[in-house]
Amino acid sequence: MEDGRSGDVVVVGAGFAGLAAAHELAGAGARVAVAEARDRVGGRVLTRLLPDGTQLDLGGQWVGPSQHEMRELIARYRVPTYPTPEHGRAIVDYEGALVDALPKEAMALRGELDRLSREVPVDAPWTHPRARSWDGTTLASWLAARTSDPAVARAVARQTAGGLLSLDAADASLLETLFYLASGDGLDVLVGFAGGAQAERLVGGPQELASRMAAALPAGTIHFDAPVRRIEHDPGGAVVHAGGLRLEAAHVIVAIPPALAGRIEYDPPLPPRRDGLTQRMASGYALKTHAVYQEPFWRARGLSGISFSSAGVLTETVDNTPPGGPSAVLTSFAYGADAHLLRALTPRDRRRAVLDRLGELFGDEARDPVAYVEFDWCAEPWTRGCFSGHLAPGGWTGFGPVLRAPAGVLHWAGTETATRWNGYFDGAVQSGRRAAAEILTGP
């Protein structure tokens, strides 16, 4: 397969989608090569250990009870998990006032989104009778039409478009939002901790699971530091140019974010509709930061470390302290315009802005951490955004049918192509297995 030798399949990308595809194919006896641009596996996960051993998950980090693909892998590779800490009450900052919950009008809008999402066919959202209308309506305009209170609209927008899609509500169509809710068991599960999508973390981080999956593949399967720049393809097979490698195969699975897949040179060019899809599926633009303290001081005040704010530069925070860890961690998330605002600051001013907000939420102790760590996935050349990619308004009805459809010998994977748990590890694994099945058994 290397240097002109032919094989069965080349997989582009060694994230969870690519690793899952490679395992399915290798297990069926296929000869597989995985081309990975980085010097590691895991894609949009990255675990960093501080000098004292404190675990920081700089990318994706959580798994939930109904994410069955991941649960199976966690059990198979014997990676321990632990519950997300919830040692007290959460903070809900609604327009500067600390309240027990969002106002009833905001909860009613959330309920309406959930109700509508149950109508959306996750395997073909563009077929819904109202698909064109919903796809041409942004979430921001839909919310504005249903409440006369901008604060209510802003709170629901920050929790859905921000916390789930890592976008501003003006960037997401109503149809994209409803599809995402439907793929992940609804809004309460998606934003929930115990019993929800953020229920547990992995000891050693998700990168530990990815590393164990990689180690279980046949030796020499994964080629590191091998970014794919060009794919030549015809009905008889493909040649993949990855770094200094020339990999030949009968099929190719492209298992990287659509925004990156669109930057590969294809010869012949992709069909116009497929190419158009990659142009309309940009990645989100969240910013995740970690403040590290000697102890979880907020717990003594009866606080869980979990917060949601309807305004301010940080939308959410969570206690990310590993059990028995030597240090405590508060992790913060900024989305949309707030993330852009922080990126425009100098590193020193960005740190000050984040810590000042933590101080407002949790007290002055939060302003003085022993360490502060940030990692910007939008600046990563082999990611260029997070958490995942989303179709722009009009994208589902214009380009949805080609999202998963093979283009000759080219097949598409990645969490953005999943019908269940889209945007999550679980969706990535599902997508890799689906793409492998297309090759092994036909679509």
C-alpha positions in Angstrom: 0.0 0.0 0.0 3.0 2.3 0.6 5.2 3.5 -2.2 2.7 2.4 -4.9 1.8 -1.0 -3.3 -1.9 -1.5 -3.4 -4.3 -2.4 -0.6 -7.9 -2.3 0.2 -8.7 0.9 2.1 -6.9 4.1 3.1 -8.5 5.9 6.0 -7.8 9.6 6.3 -7.6 10.7 9.9 -7.0 8.8 13.2 -9.7 10.3 15.3 -12.4 8.1 16.8 -14.1 7.9 13.4 -11.0 6.8 11.5 -9.9 4.4 14.3 -13.4 2.8 14.4 -13.4 2.4 10.6 -9.9 0.9 10.6 -10.9 -1.7 13.3 -14.0 -2.8 11.4 -12.0 -3.2 8.2 -9.0 -4.9 9.7 -11.2 -7.2 11.7 -12.8 -8.3 8.4 -9.4 -9.1 6.9 -9.0 -5.9 4.8 -5.6 -4.4 4.3 -5.8 -0.9 5.8 -3.6 2.2 6.1 -4.5 5.2 8.2 -2.9 8.5 7.2 -2.8 10.9 10.2 -1.5 14.5 9.9 -0.6 14.8 13.5 2.0 12.8 15.5 -0.7 11.3 17.7 -4.1 9.7 17.5 -7.4 11.1 18.8 -8.2 14.0 16.5 -10.2 16.5 18.5 -9.2 15.0 21.9 -6.0 16.0 23.7 -5.2 15.1 27.3 -2.4 17.0 29.1 -1.0 16.1 32.5 0.3 19.0 34.7 3.6 18.4 36.6 1.7 17.4 39.7 -0.3 14.8 37.6 -3.6 16.8 37.3 -5.5 15.7 34.2 -6.7 18.3 31.8 -8.8 17.4 28.8 -8.2 20.2 26.4 -10.7 18.9 23.8 -13.7 16.6 24.1 -14.0 14.9 27.4 -17.4 13.5 28.4 -19.5 10.3 27.8 -23.1 9.7 28.7 -25.1 6.5 29.5 -27.0 6.3 26.2 -23.8 6.7 24.1 -23.7 2.9 23.4 -20.9 2.9 20.9 -18.5 4.6 23.3 -19.7 2.5 26.2 -18.8 -0.7 24.3 -15.3 0.6 23.5 -14.7 1.7 27.1 -15.6 -1.7 28.3 -13.6 -3.5 25.6 -10.4 -1.5 26.3 -11.0 -1.4 30.0 -10.7 2.4 30.4 -12.1 3.4 33.9 -14.5 6.2 34.1 -15.7 8.5 36.9 -18.7 10.7 37.4 -18.5 14.4 36.7 -18.2 16.1 40.1 -21.5 17.7 41.4 -20.9 18.5 45.0 -23.3 21.3 45.5 -25.7 23.6 43.7 -25.2 25.0 40.3 -25.2 28.8 39.6 -27.7 30.2 37.1 -26.8 33.8 36.4 -29.8 35.3 34.6 -29.1 38.8 33.5 -26.9 39.5 36.5 -29.3 37.9 39.1 -28.6 34.5 40.7 -31.7 32.4 40.3 -32.6 28.8 40.9 -33.6 28.2 37.2 -34.3 30.0 34.0 -37.6 31.8 33.8 -40.7 29.9 32.8 -40.8 31.5 29.4 -37.3 30.3 28.6 -38.1 26.8 29.7 -41.2 26.9 27.5 -39.1 27.8 24.5 -36.7 24.9 25.3 -39.7 22.6 25.5 -41.0 23.8 22.1 -37.6 23.1 20.6 -37.6 19.6 22.1 -41.1 18.9 20.8 -40.3 20.0 17.3 -37.0 18.0 17.3 -39.0 14.8 17.8 -40.5 15.3 14.3 -37.2 15.4 12.5 -36.0 12.2 10.8 -32.4 12.1 11.8 -31.3 10.1 8.7 -32.9 12.6 6.3 -33.8 16.0 7.9 -34.3 17.5 4.5 -37.4 15.3 3.9 -39.5 16.9 6.7 -42.5 18.7 5.3 -41.3 22.0 6.9 -37.6 21.4 6.2 -37.2 24.3 3.7 -38.9 26.8 6.0 -37.0 25.6 9.1 -33.7 25.5 7.2 -34.2 29.1 5.9 -34.9 30.3 9.4 -32.1 31.0 11.8 -32.5 30.0 15.4 -32.0 33.6 16.4 -35.0 34.8 14.3 -37.1 31.9 15.4 -36.5 32.8 19.1 -37.1 36.5 18.4 -40.5 35.7 16.9 -41.6 33.7 19.9 -40.8 36.1 22.7 -40.8 39.8 23.2 -38.1 39.5 25.9 -34.6 39.7 24.4 -33.2 38.3 27.6 -35.2 35.1 27.3 -34.2 34.7 23.6 -30.6 35.3 24.5 -30.6 32.7 27.3 -32.1 29.9 25.2 -29.7 30.9 22.3 -26.7 30.6 24.5 -27.7 27.3 25.9 -28.5 25.7 22.5 -26.6 27.4 19.7 -23.7 28.2 22.1 -23.5 25.3 24.5 -24.4 22.6 21.9 -23.4 23.8 18.5 -20.6 26.3 19.6 -22.1 28.9 17.4 -24.1 32.1 17.6 -27.8 31.6 17.1 -27.7 33.7 13.9 -25.3 31.2 12.4 -27.5 28.1 13.0 -30.7 27.2 11.1 -33.7 26.0 13.1 -33.5 22.7 11.2 -29.8 22.2 12.1 -30.7 22.9 15.8 -33.6 20.5 15.8 -31.6 17.7 14.0 -28.9 18.1 16.6 -31.4 17.8 19.5 -33.0 14.8 17.9 -29.7 13.0 17.4 -28.8 13.4 21.1 -31.9 12.4 23.0 -33.2 16.0 23.5 -32.1 19.2 25.2 -32.3 18.0 28.8 -30.0 15.1 28.1 -27.6 17.1 26.0 -27.1 19.8 28.6 -27.3 17.4 31.6 -24.6 15.9 33.8 -25.8 13.0 35.9 -27.7 10.8 33.5 -26.9 13.3 30.6 -24.3 13.8 27.9 -21.8 15.1 30.5 -22.2 12.3 33.0 -18.7 10.8 33.1 -15.1 11.3 32.2 -12.4 8.8 31.4 -9.4 8.2 33.6 -6.4 9.3 31.5 -8.8 11.1 29.2 -10.4 10.1 25.9 -7.0 10.1 24.4 -6.2 7.0 26.5 -9.0 5.2 24.8 -7.9 6.3 21.4 -4.3 5.2 22.1 -5.5 1.7 23.2 -7.6 1.4 20.0 -4.6 2.4 17.9 -2.3 -0.1 19.7 -4.8 -2.9 18.9 -4.5 -2.4 15.2 -2.0 -4.4 13.1 1.5 -3.0 13.4 2.3 -0.3 10.8 -1.4 0.5 10.1 -1.1 4.2 11.2 1.2 6.6 9.4 1.9 9.7 11.5 2.9 13.1 10.2 1.2 12.2 7.0 -1.3 15.0 6.0 -3.3 14.1 3.0 -3.0 16.8 0.3 -4.3 15.1 -2.8 -6.5 12.1 -3.7 -6.6 10.8 -7.2 -9.5 8.5 -7.8 -11.5 6.7 -10.5 -13.9 3.7 -10.5 -10.9 1.3 -10.2 -9.5 2.8 -7.0 -7.5 5.7 -5.6 -4.0 7.0 -4.9 -3.7 9.0 -1.7 -0.7 11.4 -1.4 0.0 11.8 2.4 3.1 13.6 3.3 5.9 11.7 1.5 3.7 8.6 1.1 1.9 7.4 -1.9 -0.9 5.0 -0.8 -2.9 3.0 -3.3 -6.2 1.4 -2.4 -9.6 0.3 -3.8 -11.5 2.6 -1.4 -10.8 5.7 0.7 -12.6 6.8 3.9 -12.2 10.5 4.6 -12.7 10.7 8.3 -11.8 14.3 9.1 -14.0 17.4 9.6 -15.8 18.5 6.4 -14.0 21.9 6.5 -10.7 20.0 6.3 -12.0 17.5 3.8 -12.8 20.3 1.5 -9.2 21.5 1.5 -7.9 18.2 0.0 -7.2 18.4 -3.8 -9.3 15.7 -5.5 -8.6 14.6 -9.1 -11.1 14.5 -10.7 -12.8 17.3 -8.5 -15.6 16.2 -6.2 -19.1 16.4 -7.6 -20.4 20.0 -7.3 -22.9 19.2 -4.7 -20.5 17.4 -2.5 -17.9 20.2 -2.8 -20.6 22.7 -2.0 -21.4 20.8 1.2 -17.8 21.2 2.5 -18.0 24.9 1.9 -21.2 25.2 4.0 -20.2 23.1 6.9 -17.8 25.2 8.9 -16.6 24.2 12.4 -17.8 25.9 15.5 -15.7 28.3 17.4 -15.8 27.7 21.1 -12.9 28.5 23.5 -12.2 26.3 26.5 -10.0 27.4 29.4 -8.9 25.7 32.6 -8.1 27.5 35.9 -6.2 25.2 38.4 -6.4 25.7 42.2 -4.8 24.0 45.2 -8.3 22.9 46.3 -11.9 23.1 45.1 -12.8 26.0 47.4 -16.2 26.4 45.8 -17.4 23.1 47.3 -17.1 24.5 50.9 -19.6 27.2 49.8 -22.1 24.6 48.7 -21.3 25.1 45.0 -20.9 22.5 42.3 -18.6 24.5 40.1 -21.3 24.2 37.3 -22.7 27.5 36.1 -24.7 28.9 33.2 -24.8 32.6 32.4 -27.3 34.3 30.1 -24.8 37.2 29.6 -21.1 37.8 30.1 -18.0 36.4 28.4 -18.4 32.9 29.8 -21.5 30.9 29.1 -20.7 27.8 31.1 -18.3 26.5 33.8 -17.8 23.0 35.2 -15.8 21.4 38.0 -13.2 19.3 36.1 -11.3 18.1 39.2 -10.3 14.4 38.8 -11.2 12.3 41.9 -8.3 12.3 44.4 -6.4 14.7 42.1 -3.6 16.8 43.6 -5.2 20.0 42.3 -8.7 21.3 41.5 -9.9 22.6 38.1 -12.6 25.0 37.0 -13.1 24.7 33.2 -14.9 27.5 31.3 -16.5 27.8 27.9 -17.0 30.8 25.7 -19.0 30.5 22.5 -19.8 32.5 19.4 -19.1 36.2 19.6 -17.8 35.9 23.1 -15.2 33.4 22.0 -14.2 35.8 19.2 -14.0 38.7 21.7 -11.6 36.7 23.9 -9.4 35.7 20.9 -9.0 39.3 20.0 -7.4 40.0 23.4 -3.7 39.5 24.2 -3.1 36.3 26.2 -2.6 38.4 29.4 -5.9 40.3 28.9 -7.8 37.1 27.9 -6.6 35.4 31.1 -7.7 38.4 33.1 -11.1 38.5 31.5 -11.8 34.8 32.2 -10.5 35.0 35.8 -12.5 38.1 36.5 -15.6 36.4 35.4 -14.9 33.4 37.5 -14.3 35.7 40.4 -17.8 37.2 39.9 -19.3 33.7 39.9 -17.3 31.9 42.6 -15.6 34.6 44.7 -12.2 36.3 44.7 -10.3 33.1 45.2 -11.1 32.2 41.6 -9.1 35.2 40.4 -5.8 33.7 41.6 -5.2 30.2 40.3 -1.9 28.3 40.6 -2.1 27.6 36.8 -4.2 28.8 33.8 -4.3 26.7 30.6 -6.0 27.4 27.3 -5.9 25.5 24.0 -7.5 27.0 20.9 -8.8 24.4 18.5 -9.6 27.0 15.9 -5.9 27.7 15.7 -5.0 24.0 15.2 -4.1 23.5 11.5 -5.5 19.9 11.5 -8.8 20.9 13.2 -9.6 24.6 12.6 -12.6 24.7 15.0 -14.6 23.0 17.6 -16.7 21.2 18.8 -17.8 20.0 15.4 -19.0 21.3 12.0 -22.6 22.4 11.2 -24.4 23.1 8.0 -25.2 26.8 7.5 -28.8 27.9 7.0 -30.0 26.4 3.8 -27.4 23.6 4.0 -29.6 20.7 4.9 -32.1 21.2 2.1 -29.5 22.1 -0.4 -26.8 19.6 0.3 -28.0 17.1 3.0 -28.5 14.2 0.6 -24.7 14.0 -0.2 -23.5 14.2 3.4 -22.9 10.5 3.7 -23.4 9.3 0.1 -20.1 7.9 -1.3 -18.6 9.7 -4.3 -17.4 6.7 -6.3 -14.7 5.0 -4.2 -14.6 7.9 -1.7 -16.5 7.4 1.5 -17.2 9.9 4.3 -17.0 9.5 8.0 -16.6 11.8 11.0 -19.0 12.8 13.8 -20.6 15.4 11.5 -22.0 12.5 9.4 -23.6 10.7 12.3 -27.3 10.2 12.7 -27.1 9.5 16.4 -25.0 11.6 18.9 -23.9 13.9 16.1 -21.0 16.0 17.3 -19.9 13.6 20.0 -17.4 10.7 20.2 -20.3 8.3 20.0 -21.3 9.8 16.6 -17.7 9.6 15.4 -17.5 5.9 16.2 -20.9 5.2 14.6 -19.8 7.0 11.4 -16.6 5.1 11.1 -18.4 1.8 11.4 -21.0 2.8 8.9 -18.4 3.9 6.3 -16.5 0.6 6.8 -19.8 -1.3 6.3 -20.4 0.5 3.0 -17.1 -1.0 1.8 -17.5 -4.5 3.3 -21.2 -5.1 2.5 -22.3 -2.3 0.2 -24.3 0.8 1.1 
